[in-house]
Amino acid sequence: MRVTLVGRDFDLSANDGISRYSAEVYKGVRDKAVTKLIATYTLPKTVRPFYPAIITGSDIVHLMYPDVLRVRKGRAKMLTMWHDLRLLSKYRSGSQQRYRPRFTESFNIAAGIVRRMATGNYADTDTNICNSSQTLKELKSNMRRYGLYDASKRHVVIPLGVSEAYLRTRIWQGERNDFVYLGTIHLKHKNLGGLLRVFDRIAEARKSRLHIFTSSPGAQQMLASLMQGLKHVSERNVMLHYRADDHIVAEYMSRAAAYLHLSKYEGQGLTVLEAMACGTNALTLRDATIPEETRRYAFKGTEDEIAAKAIELASDPKPASKQAIKYARGFTWERMVRRTLAEYRRLL
């Protein structure tokens, strides 16, 4: 079996779900097939729409996400992973913009390019892999809107996996006082402002710290801007960690009073599962669009209710329930790779 993997990068160290997914697929597939990589991180974004990858000599082409590059697959079968559907409505909604939109985003130039690349790849894809039931539902809805939905194509849900660093973590039974957030913060739907408002309420009641682990560029400036006007948050109790390794994140996460996830939208919300996998309660917004299978055992509430629950957990520390921990630890990269290889075999 000859496989070509097409992605932005294949970086296991990135605090980014797509990069991690690409790396884990490569790690799992390279011993089972003759594998070729096409990485676009060195290719300028302005060039990608006009630089189709022409694939020859492969049985399978695996797109890590649909707008990474336009692909001409030849006789190969193609699978595409859909992580979330922001790319089909990107920058149309204010909640999905960057805090500082780029020129092409402000004038919807990027939106048209992204949608054209993604829908073009959908038309050529044989199997569409979605990371959650929510993503699958949105994919079908969007493709019907564009008149592209094809029921003869295979559409399947294969969730991503929790890092081994979280799965190996022992459940901490001691004091839990600080709080953690893990993920990007430069996109508005991640709701960094809401996260800081909630922590402002917590910090008024307790001497706790908030640890933010992110790979977002310009993170320090964004934090400084959004902390203005909040009475109880500052650089003294909001700690920024940039591109930290999984084992470092797991060390902080496993001893946190709670994982605060105030994002308004997630394609999967893997970090919610990572928190529960290492024994920490996860708190999420009730009205957020996050797959139910991800936050089945997470607390759901308003910003006020989350602040109150966080203070309660810090005052009376307790790990996540045994059911939550067992459930979250069932989401493994090994399971994801095994099911992906099964899809390869099905296509061939």
C-alpha positions in Angstrom: 0.0 0.0 0.0 1.4 3.4 -1.0 0.1 6.4 0.9 0.7 10.2 0.4 -0.1 12.3 3.4 -0.8 16.0 2.7 -0.7 18.5 5.6 0.6 21.8 6.8 3.2 20.1 9.1 3.7 16.9 11.0 4.8 18.3 14.3 4.1 16.3 17.5 5.2 19.2 19.7 2.5 21.6 18.4 -0.3 22.6 20.7 -2.6 22.4 17.7 -5.0 19.6 17.0 -4.5 19.5 13.2 -0.7 19.3 13.5 -1.0 16.7 16.2 -3.4 14.7 14.1 -1.1 14.8 11.1 1.9 13.6 13.1 0.0 10.8 14.8 -1.4 9.5 11.5 2.1 9.5 10.0 3.6 7.8 13.1 1.0 5.1 12.9 0.9 4.6 9.1 4.6 4.7 8.2 5.3 1.1 9.4 2.3 -0.2 7.6 2.7 1.4 4.2 5.1 3.1 1.8 4.5 6.7 3.0 5.2 10.0 1.3 4.7 13.4 2.9 3.7 16.7 1.4 4.1 19.5 3.9 2.9 23.0 3.0 4.3 25.0 5.9 7.2 26.3 3.7 4.7 27.3 1.0 3.3 30.9 1.2 -0.4 30.9 1.8 -0.9 33.2 -1.2 0.6 30.6 -3.5 -1.3 27.5 -2.2 -4.5 28.1 -4.1 -2.6 28.2 -7.4 -0.2 25.3 -6.6 -2.2 22.0 -6.8 -0.4 18.9 -5.7 -0.4 16.4 -8.5 -0.2 12.9 -6.9 1.3 10.0 -8.9 2.2 6.5 -7.9 0.0 6.3 -4.7 -2.9 4.1 -3.8 -4.2 6.4 -1.1 -4.1 10.2 -0.7 -4.9 11.4 2.8 -5.6 15.1 3.2 -5.1 16.2 6.8 -7.7 19.0 6.4 -9.6 20.0 3.3 -8.1 23.5 2.7 -4.4 22.7 3.2 -3.9 22.4 -0.6 -5.8 21.6 -3.8 -5.1 18.0 -4.8 -5.2 16.2 -8.1 -5.1 12.6 -7.0 -4.9 10.8 -10.3 -6.0 7.2 -9.9 -5.5 7.2 -6.1 -8.4 7.0 -3.6 -8.6 10.0 -1.3 -9.6 10.5 2.3 -10.1 13.9 3.8 -10.3 14.7 7.6 -12.7 17.5 8.5 -11.9 19.0 11.9 -14.5 21.6 12.0 -16.6 23.6 9.6 -15.4 27.1 10.3 -13.5 26.9 7.1 -16.8 27.0 5.1 -18.2 30.0 7.0 -14.9 31.5 8.0 -14.8 35.2 8.8 -18.5 35.5 7.9 -19.4 35.7 11.6 -17.8 38.1 14.0 -17.5 35.3 16.6 -15.2 33.4 14.2 -12.8 36.2 13.3 -9.3 36.9 14.7 -9.0 39.6 17.2 -6.9 41.4 14.6 -8.2 40.2 11.2 -5.7 40.1 8.3 -6.3 42.2 5.2 -7.6 39.2 3.2 -9.9 38.2 6.0 -11.4 41.7 6.4 -12.5 41.8 2.8 -13.6 38.1 2.6 -10.9 37.3 0.1 -9.6 34.4 2.3 -13.1 33.1 2.8 -13.7 32.6 -0.9 -10.3 30.9 -1.5 -10.7 28.6 1.5 -14.2 27.5 0.5 -13.2 26.9 -3.1 -10.3 24.7 -2.1 -12.3 22.8 0.5 -15.4 22.2 -1.7 -13.1 21.3 -4.7 -11.3 18.7 -2.6 -14.7 17.4 -1.3 -15.8 16.7 -4.8 -12.7 14.5 -5.4 -12.8 12.8 -2.0 -13.9 9.2 -1.7 -14.1 9.0 2.1 -14.8 11.9 4.4 -13.5 11.4 8.0 -15.0 13.8 10.7 -13.6 14.2 14.2 -17.1 14.3 15.8 -20.8 13.7 15.1 -21.3 17.5 15.1 -18.7 18.0 12.4 -20.4 15.3 10.3 -23.7 17.0 10.7 -22.3 20.4 9.7 -20.4 18.9 6.7 -23.5 17.4 5.3 -25.5 20.6 5.8 -22.9 22.8 4.2 -22.4 20.6 1.2 -26.1 20.5 0.6 -26.1 24.3 0.7 -23.4 24.3 -2.1 -25.2 21.6 -4.0 -22.2 19.2 -3.5 -23.5 16.6 -1.0 -23.0 13.2 -2.4 -24.6 10.4 -0.4 -22.6 7.8 -2.3 -19.4 9.1 -0.7 -18.5 7.5 2.7 -18.9 9.8 5.7 -17.5 8.4 9.0 -16.7 9.7 12.5 -13.2 9.0 13.8 -12.4 11.0 17.0 -8.9 12.2 17.7 -6.9 10.9 20.6 -5.7 12.1 24.0 -2.0 12.4 24.4 -0.1 9.6 26.2 1.1 12.3 28.7 -2.4 12.7 30.0 -3.2 8.9 29.9 -0.2 8.1 32.0 -0.9 10.8 34.6 -1.8 9.5 38.1 -4.9 11.0 39.6 -3.9 13.8 42.0 -5.6 13.6 45.4 -4.0 16.6 47.0 -4.7 20.3 47.1 -6.1 21.9 43.9 -6.1 25.7 43.8 -5.0 26.9 40.3 -6.9 26.8 37.0 -5.8 25.9 33.4 -6.8 26.7 29.8 -5.2 24.9 26.9 -5.6 26.0 23.2 -5.4 28.9 20.8 -6.5 32.3 22.0 -6.2 34.6 18.9 -9.6 33.6 17.5 -12.7 35.3 18.9 -14.8 32.1 19.2 -12.2 30.9 21.7 -13.6 33.6 23.9 -10.5 34.7 25.8 -12.4 37.7 27.1 -15.0 35.4 28.7 -12.2 33.2 30.2 -10.6 36.3 31.8 -14.0 37.6 33.1 -14.7 34.3 34.8 -11.2 34.2 36.3 -11.7 37.7 37.5 -14.6 36.5 39.6 -12.6 33.5 40.9 -9.6 35.7 41.7 -11.8 38.0 43.8 -12.7 35.1 46.0 -9.5 33.1 46.0 -5.8 33.5 45.6 -5.6 31.3 42.6 -3.7 31.5 39.3 -4.8 30.9 35.8 -2.3 29.0 33.6 -2.8 29.6 29.8 -1.0 27.2 27.5 -1.2 28.4 23.9 0.6 28.5 20.6 -1.1 31.7 19.4 1.2 34.4 18.1 1.0 37.8 20.0 -0.5 36.1 23.0 1.1 38.4 25.6 -0.3 41.5 23.9 -3.8 40.1 23.6 -3.8 39.2 27.2 -2.6 42.6 28.3 -5.3 44.3 26.2 -8.2 42.1 27.4 -7.1 42.3 31.1 -7.6 46.1 31.1 -10.6 47.0 33.1 -10.7 43.8 35.1 -9.9 44.4 38.8 -8.5 41.1 40.0 -6.5 39.8 37.1 -2.9 40.8 36.1 0.4 39.3 35.0 0.8 38.2 38.6 -2.0 35.7 38.6 -2.4 35.0 34.8 0.6 32.9 33.7 1.3 32.5 30.0 3.0 29.3 28.8 4.0 29.3 25.1 4.1 26.0 23.2 4.8 23.8 26.3 5.4 20.1 25.9 2.5 17.7 26.7 4.2 16.4 29.9 4.5 19.9 31.3 0.8 20.7 30.5 -0.3 17.5 32.0 1.7 18.2 35.2 -0.3 21.5 35.7 -3.6 20.2 34.4 -3.7 17.2 36.7 -3.3 19.3 39.8 -5.8 22.1 38.7 -9.0 22.9 40.6 -10.7 22.9 37.2 -10.1 23.2 33.5 -11.8 26.4 32.2 -13.0 26.0 28.7 -15.1 29.1 27.7 -14.8 28.5 23.9 -18.1 29.1 22.0 -17.3 26.6 19.3 -15.2 23.5 18.9 -15.0 20.9 16.1 -14.2 18.4 18.8 -12.9 20.1 21.9 -10.1 17.6 22.5 -8.7 19.5 25.4 -11.8 19.0 27.4 -11.2 15.2 27.2 -7.5 15.7 28.0 -8.4 17.5 31.2 -10.8 14.7 32.3 -8.3 12.0 31.3 -5.8 13.2 33.8 -8.5 13.5 36.5 -9.5 17.2 36.4 -13.0 18.5 36.2 -13.8 20.5 33.0 -16.1 23.5 33.0 -17.8 24.6 29.7 -20.4 27.1 28.5 -23.9 25.6 28.3 -24.7 27.4 25.0 -21.4 26.6 23.3 -21.4 24.5 20.2 -19.2 21.6 21.4 -19.8 18.0 20.5 -21.8 16.2 23.2 -19.5 13.2 23.1 -16.6 15.4 24.1 -18.3 17.0 27.1 -20.6 14.3 28.2 -19.0 14.4 31.7 -18.1 18.1 31.8 -19.9 20.8 33.8 -22.1 23.1 31.6 -23.2 26.5 32.7 -23.3 30.2 32.2 -20.2 32.4 32.9 -21.6 33.1 36.4 -22.3 29.4 37.1 -18.9 28.4 35.9 -17.3 31.0 38.2 -19.3 29.7 41.1 -18.5 26.1 40.3 -14.8 26.9 40.0 -14.7 28.5 43.4 -16.6 25.6 44.9 -14.1 23.1 43.4 -11.1 25.1 44.7 -12.6 25.3 48.1 -13.4 21.6 48.2 -10.9 20.0 45.8 -12.0 16.7 44.2 -10.9 15.0 41.0 -13.2 14.2 38.1 -15.5 11.2 38.5 -14.3 7.7 37.7 -16.8 7.5 34.9 -15.4 10.7 33.3 -11.8 9.6 33.6 -12.5 6.1 32.1 -14.6 7.6 29.3 -11.9 10.3 28.4 -9.1 7.7 28.4 -11.0 5.7 25.8 -10.1 8.4 23.2 -6.6 7.2 22.1 -4.5 7.9 19.1 -3.9 4.2 18.7 -7.6 3.7 18.2 -7.8 6.6 15.8 -4.9 5.2 13.7 -6.4 1.7 13.7 -9.7 2.9 12.4 -8.0 5.1 9.8 -6.0 2.1 8.5 -9.3 0.2 8.3 -10.7 3.0 6.1 -7.6 2.6 3.8 -8.2 -1.1 3.4 -11.9 -0.5 2.8 -11.1 1.9 -0.1 -8.7 -0.6 -1.6 
